[in-house]
Amino acid sequence: MRLSAAMIMRNEARHLDACLRSIRPHVDEIVIVDTGSTDASPGIARRYDARLLQQPWQEDFAAPRNLALAAAQGDWILYIDADERLRLPPGTALAPLLEDREKLAWRLRLQPKTNYTAYAEVRIFRNRPEIRYRGVIHERVLPDILRLSAGRADAIGHCDLALEHVGYEGDQRRKHERNLPMLRRYLETDPERVFCWWHMGEILAELGRPEEAAAAFAEGIALVRRRGERAPLAEDSLPFAGLLRLELDRGNPVGPLLGEARALFPENRLLRWIAARHEMANGRPAAALPLLRALAAEDGERFYDPLIAYDKRLFGEFAQASLGVCHMRLGAHDLAAEAFAAAARFAPEDPSYPVKQQLAAARHASRAPAAAFRGA
């Protein structure tokens, strides 16, 4: 037996069938730990000949994942969640990956949300007892894999296999309320994880608690600063972006923090977008234009950064709509009409863009002054 899919679930009937259908042709075994489903999930799992284990939910994601690893009999593990789907692009195959004797693990292309770009995450790794999940939330096996690799750069490979995550659609309040106390517990024992400070800030912001969100983002930023000369990781940009967006939305000044963030992460596209918003908010549309043009020049459907994922709208709808506003304010109504038309193509469900396009075209035809346009 070569490849075991290991997963956990609870009440995943809405997603589970599509997930198991995507992996069944490619794996030798499916091991699922059910942490207390009351819906049709167990029956769906059995239809795909999954080995179904039971473990009561203990407010700890690592525990059931490790039970699945202990039960798996394959030489390799595919770590997948019920709300994910495995995709093999044309011309790719699993067999060569599993035959590579030098590799301890493989990074797949994970699309973390619908309409986001992918990044690289370890999702296939050798089935060894020294590799286990750590952490009650945002649990990881990577530290164990890095320890076993003993610094070998070729121990973890990159491949084109893809995972699509669909579980962040719709109202996330229940997930937020479940995850928030778990994040607090995690950070009590491991306060050095920037990603978790960012995630706490995001949850608090979405729950309508901006002051607490700002404090969580600030903790993550302080941690990055304390690390001094060490090169920042891509995820270290997240609390900067979170706090900058929060403060911009509240109308607060962000200039020094934005300058610090962009110096640390000059290629970060989200920070580029935030910088454009900052210039526009401060009455400098001409300064925002090159930032927005750089974003619009990238193809969001093909863009891939192995270190971080981005909302594809940064490269399409958001960039074009903001270009339209900037051109209107600068009196370039013909260019504004083109930009709003492009935004409409990216977001045909938004009725405002055709209206703005028509307004810009009318202004261009009449040579109306730019100062009259303030509402886009």
N, C-alpha and C positions, 0 to 999 in steps of 0.2 A: 504494500500500500504506500502511495507516494505523497498524496496531498490531502490533508484534512481541513475542512472548513470548520472553524470554531466560532461560535457566536452565543450571545445571550439574548433573551427576549422577555417581554411581559406585555400582553395585550397588543400584539403587532399584527393582527389579522389584516389590517388595511394594507400593509406593506409586504408581509412575509412571502406570499405566493410569488410575487415578481422577483424578490431577492433569490429565493431558492431555485426558481426557474432559470435565473441567470448563471448560477454556479453549478447546478446539477450535472451538466455535460462535462465539466472540467475538473471535478474533484472526485476523489475515491471514497470520501466519507464526509458526512455532515454531523457534527456534534453540537447540540443546542442545549444550553442550560436555561430552563424556564424559571423565572423568579416569582411566579405567582399569577399566571394568566387566568383570566375569567372569561375570555372570549374564545373564538374558534382557532386561535393560534396553534395549540397542540395538535389538533386534527390536521391542519394544513401541514405542519412539520412531518407528521407520520406519512402523509401522501407522498412525500419525497424521500421516504426511507431514512429519515434523520434519527440518530440516536438521541433520545430525549431524556435529559436528567432534570431533577428538581432541586432547587435550593431557595428557601425563603429569602425575600429581599431584606438586606441588612444595611441599607444606606451605604453601600460599598460596591462600586463597579468592578474592582479588581478581583474580589472573592469569587463571583461566579465565572468570570473569565478564566481564572486560574483553574477552577474545577473543570472547565471545558478542555483546557490544555492537558490537564492530568489524564483525562479520559481519551484524548485523541491518540490514534495509533499510527498516523502517517509519519513519514520522514520530515515533511514540511507542514507548516500551518498557514492557512489563509485566514487572516482576521478580518471579519466582515460583520456589519450590523444589519438588522432586519430591514432597515429603511435605506439600504444601499443596494446597488446593482453592479455586477461585474460586467465590464465591456472589454472585448478583445478586438482592437482595431484590425482591419484587413492586413494580412501578412504577419500577424504576431501569433505566438504560440506559448503555452506554458512549459512544454517539455524541455526546451533548451535551458530555461531558468532553473528547473529542478535538477538538471544534469550537471550544473556547474559546481565542481567540487571546491572551488575557492570561496564561494559566497556563503555568508551566514544569513543574509537577508536581502530582500529586494524592496526598493521603493517603487510604489505604483503612483499613477496620477490620480489624485483624489480631488473631485469637484465637491467642495463642502456644502454648497447651497446651489439650488437652481439659479441659473443665470449668473453664475460666478465662474471665473477661470479656475483651472486646476493648479495644484501644487503637489510636491512629492512627499509621500508619507510611507514609512515602513509598514507593509501589510502582509508580506510573505516572509516567513523566517523559519529556521530549522526547529524541529520539535526536540528541544533539549530541556532537561529539568532545571538547568541553570538560567533559563529564560522564562521569567514570570512577570506579570503585571504588577506595577507599584502605583499606589495612590487610590484614594476612595473615589476620586473623580479625575477626569483627564488622565486616566491611567496609562502607563507607558511600559513598553518592553525595551525601548531603545537603550536606556542605560545599561541593561544587562548585555545587550548585543554589543555595545561599544566596549564594555569590559572584556568580553570574550574575544573580541577582534584584536585586542592588544595593539591597537594603533594601526592596523593594516588598512590602508586607504581603499583597497579593493575588496574588503570584506562585505561591503554593502553596495549592491548594484542598483542601477536605475533602469527601468523598463517602461514600455509604452502601454502596458495594461492599465485600464482605467476603472475607477469606482465612482459612481454617481450617488450622491447623498440627497435624499428628497425629504428628510424628516423635519426640516426647519420651516415648512410652509404653514401658513395659518396662525392662529392664536397660540403663542408660546408661553402664556402665563403659567400654566400648570407645570411645565418643565422648569421655568424660572424659579417658581416657588419650591420645587423639589431640589434644584441644584444649588440655590443660594446657601442654605445651611451646610451642604456638603463642601462647597468652596470654602466657607469659613473654617470648617474642621480641617480641611487640607492645608490651608495657609497657617493654621496654628502650629502644625507640625513641620511644614516646609514653606516658610515665608519667602523663599528665594526664587520662586517661580513666577516670572513676569507674566506669562500667559494667563495664569489664574487670576492675578490682580486685574488684568484687562477684562477677562470674562466676567468677573464680579462687577466691574464698573458698567459693562454693557447691560447686564441683567438689571442692575439698580436703575440705570437710565431708562430702560424699557418699562420698568415698574413705576416710573414717575417719581423717582427719588434722586433728583439731580445732585444735591449736595453730597449725599453718600457716594454717588457714582464718581463725582469729582475727586473725592478723597481716595477711592480705590485706584483710580487712574494715577493719582499723584504718588501713591505707594509704589506702583509699578515703575513710574519714572524715576523716583528716588533710588530704587534698586538698580536701574540701569546706570544712573550717575555714580553710585557707589562702586561699581565695577571698574571705574577708572579707565585705564589705557587699553583694557581688553576690547577687541573689535566687537561691536554690538552685533547681536543676532537679528535676523529679519523680524522675528516675533517681538523684539524689543521696541519696534516702531509702533506696536499696537496701542499701548497706553498713551503715547504721545498723540496719535491720531484720535483716540477716543476723547481725550480731554480737549483737544483743539476743536473738534466738532461740537462738543457740548458747550464750550464757551462761545464759539461763534453763534450757535443757535440762541444763546442767551444774550447776545449783543455785547459780550465782554471783550476787551482787548487781548490779543493773542500774539502780538508781534514778536517779543523775545522768545517765547516758547516755540513758535513756528520756525524762527531762525535756527534755534538749537536743533530742532528735529530734522530740518532739511539738511543741516550740516552733517548730522550723523547718518542720514539715510537719503543721499542725494538722488537716488534712482527710484525711490518709492513713489508709485503712481498715485496712491491715495493722498499722500502729503502734497503732491503736485496739484491735485484737485482742490485740496484745502487752501493751498496758497493762492490759487485763482479766486476762490470764494473770498478770501481775505482782501485781495486787491479790489475786487468788485465792491465789497462792503465799505471800503474806505475811499470810494469814488475814483478809482484808478483803473478804468476798463482797459486802457491801452497796455498797462502792465500785465493784466490778466490774459490778454490775447495769446502771447507765445506759449504760456502754460497750457491753455486750452487747445491750441493747435497741435501741440506735441501729443496730447492725449488723443485727440481726434484722428491723428495720423496712424494710430495703432489699431490693428484689427482685433477686436475683443474676442471674436470667435476662434482665432488662431493663437492668441497671446498665451504664453506659458512662462511662468516664473517658478522654478522648482522650490523656492523658499517661501512664497506667500501667495495667497489667492486674492483676487480683486473682483468687485462687482463690475460686470461687463458694461453696465450703463455709464461708467466713468469714461469709456472710450467711445460711446455712442450717444445715447439720449442726453445724458447730463452735459457732456462736453459741447454738443451741438446747441442745446438750448441756451447754455451760458454764452456761447459764441454769439448767438442771436441777440441776447441782451446787450452784450458789449458793443456789437456793431451798431445797434440802435442808439445807444448812448453816444457813440462817436459820430453818428450821422451817416453811416454806411448802410443805408436801408436796403440796398440791393443784396449786399452780403448777409444782412440779417435775415432777409426772406429766404435765401438759400439755406442758411443754418437752421431756421425753424422748419423748413421743408425736410431737411435731413433728420431732425429730431422726430418729426412726425413719422418718418419711415421706420425709425427704431422703435417708436411707441405709438402704433396706430390707434391704440385704445384711448389715448389722451386727446380729448377734443380741443384742448387749448392751443395746440401747436398749429393746426391749420388756420385758426383765427389770428394768431400772431403773425403767421406767414402773410396772410392777406393784408393785415394792418401794415406790416413792413413794406409790402409791395405797393400799397396805396401811398404810403409816405414817400417812397422812392419816386413814384409817378408825380406826386405833387410837390416834391422837395420840401416837405414839412420839416420844421426844425427838430433836431434830436431831443431838445429839452422837453418836448411834449410827451415823450415816451418814458414812463416810469413804472409801469405796472407789470412788465413781463417777468 
